[in-house]
Amino acid sequence: MISAFVKAFEQLGDPRLRRFIFLSLLASLVVMVLLVIGIGYGLSFLKLVGIDWIDTALAWLGGAASVVLAFLLFPAVVVIVMSIFLDQVAEAVEARHYPDLPKAPGQGTIAGIWTGVKFAALLIGVNILLLIVYLVMLATVILSPLIPVVFYLVNGWLAGREYFETVAFRRVKDAEARDLRQPFSLQLTLAGAAIAFLAVIPIVNLIAPVIATAVMVHLFQDFGRRRQIVSR
């Protein structure tokens, strides 16, 4: 697993990867700005109290809330944007490290975007539910130090599973991908936890999906060699 991350970071300077990193960053930042404007614009129309000065104050608070909400949604936005380029990123990794592989059938652009949307929705939904768990843990005081453990355990399992299957679906059928993943669940959860850690670091979180995709390509090939399920 460590070697997969080392290879992924080493390839960030690859001209083919740099292009997709730039495109994903640009698209993600544009969407981020649109999210802030859209949420703020929508909140500005709310007349919650009916008293002008209070509604004005709430509108200003709504503007601040729109920025916070946009930042909370941003990791999911990056996942969706990167789903457009996932095949190309995986191809760049394979071209450098596994040049003898046949060309992957891939998922297609629409299927890739749909996969990204489902992953992002799952990511948002699970973490909203986790907020309730965190509040309960904070209330107990004793359990509050375990909040980071819960965060990385759940998000690690989720990221490891989803990123791996997304990469695997390029070359094997759904059932084969899941059969290949199951014996290595612990390793994928640890890899996913590392990806979740990268996703909370400012700036680095912008390229976390690129790193995650590259890592999963290496892990897929490693697991495939062990199980002799590498390609269709």
VMD Tcl script that draws the C-alpha trace (Angstrom):
set ca {
  {0.00 0.00 0.00}
  {2.79 2.42 0.87}
  {4.48 1.81 -2.47}
  {1.19 2.63 -4.23}
  {1.11 6.05 -2.55}
  {4.79 6.65 -3.28}
  {4.25 5.90 -6.98}
  {1.15 8.09 -7.05}
  {2.96 11.09 -5.57}
  {6.00 10.56 -7.81}
  {3.80 10.72 -10.91}
  {2.17 14.04 -10.05}
  {4.83 15.70 -12.19}
  {3.84 13.64 -15.22}
  {2.75 16.07 -18.00}
  {-0.32 13.93 -18.72}
  {-1.43 14.07 -15.10}
  {-0.62 17.79 -14.76}
  {-3.11 18.55 -17.52}
  {-5.96 16.77 -15.76}
  {-4.99 18.24 -12.40}
  {-5.17 21.74 -13.90}
  {-8.51 21.06 -15.61}
  {-10.05 19.54 -12.48}
  {-8.79 22.41 -10.29}
  {-10.17 25.00 -12.70}
  {-13.53 23.26 -13.01}
  {-13.77 22.67 -9.25}
  {-12.99 26.31 -8.42}
  {-15.58 27.53 -10.95}
  {-18.19 25.24 -9.40}
  {-17.12 26.41 -5.93}
  {-17.73 30.05 -6.88}
  {-21.08 29.16 -8.42}
  {-22.05 27.28 -5.24}
  {-21.25 30.30 -3.05}
  {-23.14 32.67 -5.35}
  {-26.08 30.30 -5.81}
  {-26.53 29.47 -2.12}
  {-26.08 33.11 -1.11}
  {-28.52 34.30 -3.79}
  {-31.11 31.76 -2.69}
  {-30.78 32.68 0.97}
  {-31.08 36.40 0.17}
  {-34.71 35.88 -0.83}
  {-35.68 34.40 2.51}
  {-37.87 36.64 4.66}
  {-37.69 34.70 7.88}
  {-38.92 37.33 10.34}
  {-40.55 40.12 8.37}
  {-38.58 42.84 10.18}
  {-36.21 44.50 7.74}
  {-33.16 44.96 9.94}
  {-33.39 41.41 11.32}
  {-33.87 39.97 7.84}
  {-30.88 42.01 6.63}
  {-28.74 40.62 9.45}
  {-29.93 37.11 8.66}
  {-29.11 37.70 4.98}
  {-25.53 38.62 5.94}
  {-25.31 35.54 8.12}
  {-26.75 33.56 5.22}
  {-23.95 34.85 3.02}
  {-21.39 33.57 5.52}
  {-23.32 30.31 5.77}
  {-23.23 29.94 1.99}
  {-19.43 30.05 2.07}
  {-19.33 27.45 4.85}
  {-21.81 25.20 3.04}
  {-19.87 25.54 -0.20}
  {-16.66 24.47 1.54}
  {-18.44 21.51 3.13}
  {-19.76 20.46 -0.27}
  {-16.48 21.14 -2.06}
  {-14.90 17.67 -1.53}
  {-17.97 16.09 -3.10}
  {-17.78 18.60 -5.97}
  {-14.16 17.65 -6.63}
  {-15.15 13.97 -6.72}
  {-17.83 14.66 -9.33}
  {-15.52 16.82 -11.45}
  {-12.70 14.30 -11.27}
  {-15.04 11.52 -12.38}
  {-14.95 13.15 -15.83}
  {-11.19 12.64 -16.01}
  {-10.88 9.37 -14.09}
  {-10.34 7.17 -17.14}
  {-7.62 9.47 -18.49}
  {-5.85 9.63 -15.13}
  {-5.94 5.83 -14.81}
  {-4.68 5.48 -18.39}
  {-1.73 7.79 -17.65}
  {-0.81 5.69 -14.61}
  {-1.10 2.46 -16.57}
  {0.92 3.84 -19.49}
  {3.81 4.66 -17.16}
  {3.78 1.66 -14.83}
  {1.93 -1.08 -16.75}
  {2.65 -0.46 -20.44}
  {1.92 -4.08 -21.42}
  {-1.72 -3.91 -20.33}
  {-4.37 -3.91 -23.08}
  {-6.46 -0.78 -23.34}
  {-9.23 -0.77 -20.73}
  {-12.82 -0.77 -22.00}
  {-13.52 2.02 -19.49}
  {-16.89 3.18 -18.21}
  {-17.63 5.97 -20.67}
  {-18.05 9.65 -19.78}
  {-21.72 9.48 -18.77}
  {-21.24 6.34 -16.68}
  {-18.15 7.89 -15.06}
  {-20.02 11.08 -14.14}
  {-22.95 9.04 -12.77}
  {-20.51 7.02 -10.65}
  {-19.01 10.28 -9.36}
  {-22.45 11.72 -8.54}
  {-23.46 8.57 -6.63}
  {-20.17 8.56 -4.72}
  {-20.52 12.27 -3.87}
  {-24.12 11.80 -2.70}
  {-23.07 8.86 -0.54}
  {-20.15 10.89 0.83}
  {-22.41 13.79 1.78}
  {-25.17 11.56 3.20}
  {-22.85 9.47 5.36}
  {-21.06 12.52 6.77}
  {-24.35 14.27 7.58}
  {-25.36 11.18 9.57}
  {-21.95 11.17 11.21}
  {-22.61 14.69 12.51}
  {-25.34 13.21 14.71}
  {-22.93 10.55 15.95}
  {-20.33 13.23 16.72}
  {-22.85 15.26 18.73}
  {-23.75 12.19 20.79}
  {-20.06 11.44 21.34}
  {-19.40 15.05 22.36}
  {-22.27 14.87 24.85}
  {-20.76 11.82 26.52}
  {-17.39 13.64 26.87}
  {-15.54 10.35 27.40}
  {-16.12 9.32 23.78}
  {-15.27 12.71 22.26}
  {-11.55 11.88 21.71}
  {-12.69 8.99 19.50}
  {-14.42 11.28 16.98}
  {-11.38 11.38 14.62}
  {-11.18 7.58 14.82}
  {-14.82 7.26 13.76}
  {-14.35 9.84 11.01}
  {-11.34 8.12 9.44}
  {-12.69 4.62 9.97}
  {-16.01 5.33 8.22}
  {-14.63 7.63 5.53}
  {-11.65 5.33 5.02}
  {-13.91 2.35 4.41}
  {-16.12 4.41 2.10}
  {-13.31 6.01 0.10}
  {-11.34 2.78 -0.18}
  {-14.34 0.83 -1.45}
  {-15.71 3.44 -3.84}
  {-12.41 4.52 -5.40}
  {-11.28 0.93 -5.82}
  {-14.51 -0.20 -7.46}
  {-14.58 2.86 -9.73}
  {-11.09 2.02 -11.01}
  {-11.80 -1.72 -11.15}
  {-14.98 -1.26 -13.19}
  {-12.79 -0.06 -16.05}
  {-11.45 -3.57 -16.52}
  {-13.68 -6.10 -14.79}
  {-17.38 -6.61 -14.24}
  {-19.11 -5.40 -11.08}
  {-19.24 -8.81 -9.41}
  {-15.57 -9.51 -10.18}
  {-14.55 -6.13 -8.76}
  {-16.39 -6.82 -5.51}
  {-14.99 -10.35 -5.26}
  {-11.51 -8.93 -5.78}
  {-12.04 -6.22 -3.16}
  {-13.41 -8.34 -0.31}
  {-10.22 -10.23 0.73}
  {-8.35 -6.92 0.91}
  {-10.95 -4.86 2.81}
  {-8.57 -3.91 5.64}
  {-5.86 -2.73 3.25}
  {-8.40 -0.71 1.26}
  {-9.81 0.85 4.43}
  {-6.31 1.94 5.48}
  {-5.68 3.36 2.01}
  {-9.06 5.08 2.14}
  {-8.25 6.58 5.55}
  {-5.04 8.04 4.09}
  {-7.06 9.46 1.19}
  {-9.62 10.91 3.64}
  {-6.73 12.55 5.52}
  {-5.45 14.13 2.31}
  {-8.98 15.31 1.52}
  {-9.10 17.52 4.64}
  {-5.78 19.27 3.97}
  {-6.33 22.62 2.19}
  {-4.89 22.75 -1.35}
  {-3.93 19.06 -1.19}
  {-7.64 18.18 -1.13}
  {-7.90 19.60 -4.65}
  {-5.73 16.82 -6.03}
  {-6.74 14.09 -3.56}
  {-9.00 12.35 -6.14}
  {-6.08 12.21 -8.60}
  {-3.85 10.62 -5.97}
  {-6.67 8.27 -4.94}
  {-7.23 7.14 -8.52}
  {-3.52 6.50 -9.09}
  {-3.23 4.59 -5.80}
  {-6.20 2.40 -6.65}
  {-4.79 1.58 -10.09}
  {-1.68 0.23 -8.37}
  {-3.69 -1.64 -5.74}
  {-5.98 -3.12 -8.39}
  {-3.00 -4.45 -10.30}
  {-1.44 -5.79 -7.09}
  {-4.64 -7.50 -5.95}
  {-5.25 -8.75 -9.48}
  {-1.86 -10.43 -9.65}
  {-2.64 -12.20 -6.40}
  {-6.07 -13.29 -7.57}
  {-5.21 -13.47 -11.28}
  {-8.04 -11.09 -12.21}
  {-6.39 -8.17 -13.92}
  {-8.27 -7.62 -17.13}
  {-11.27 -8.80 -19.06}
}
mol new
graphics top color blue
foreach p $ca { graphics top sphere $p radius 0.5 }
foreach p [lrange $ca 0 end-1] q [lrange $ca 1 end] { graphics top cylinder $p $q radius 0.2 }
display resetview
